[in-house]
């Protein structure tokens, strides 16, 4: 009873600190999401899917202040011809953003799409609601109820330029809640880039509906602010012969929880989700993935690599659920950590749940240190200890980074990883 009362108190305090946007087509979804948050309660450490991560900094009424980080690097994806959509502490910055018109898609702000009839009405909160079963994700429902802004992207053709969502953090106490909805029509294709730390505390949901033969590419780099906290969710539904590929780079930050929930609903669909994480010291990073195969001859891959040092903590929770009738499923899952000292730790919970008999599913999880034999080999060829360690570390991360199809984007991510490793050499 005491635990239930504490959970109720935490939820009530957080809800009291927020104001729900009013008006427009999203009201029904928002009210439904609020009722679900109240019924579920916000997460606690005792909840099964939060056993490795403390959620209290994400559920308290206000954000814990996060010192601003001054980054002297060139902007990520700066050499890529793209459309920029800029948010500063969760507020859209029209002056810093590009013209949002481009052939093959329409882009609108959630805050301005207040008509009673809108295509996003059929998606806003819908995929998030589906993703609440069999696991409750109350922070995502909280987002649906209270998101103040975001983008609504309708992709109708093969888009020639990537869409770059840039998030800037300029207030030490900012508490941003953004919700993006993306619909990819039959045969359409788009690449979404995300970059930046966003806020002192960031709660983001992205709902992605990919129709038959649609293609969705996603490359995300979460910023280097040392004290930021973030909880992100991607909810995806895939049609027949559709493709979803997502990669996330995370460097630094006090606490990051990235959840990806994917439903393969059409035959011959493909879903790849990957991540490379590098953390130092007071750093906690949690990847939680749930992929449901609900169609024939579908493929999924989960590839996650974490490099941890000076007491950093990495978490991976990944599940593949193969429903009855989802024959010829090909599911692959690997999570590995490279621990650069004895104080860091990696906590993993890989899962398979299979109700079909003609499948090929595998999972594996390992932790280890730098290969001393390989290090000796490089040192014997005249490479100093620091650069040699960096080379081996980049080789360890390569399987995850190689999930990025675009060669230019892949090379830029490798450059950022190499820069982080060079700055953090002992």
Order of alpha helices (4+ residues) and beta strands (2+ residues): alpha-alpha-alpha-beta-beta-beta-alpha-alpha-beta-beta-beta-beta-beta-beta-beta-beta-beta-beta-beta-beta-beta-beta-beta-beta-alpha-alpha-alpha
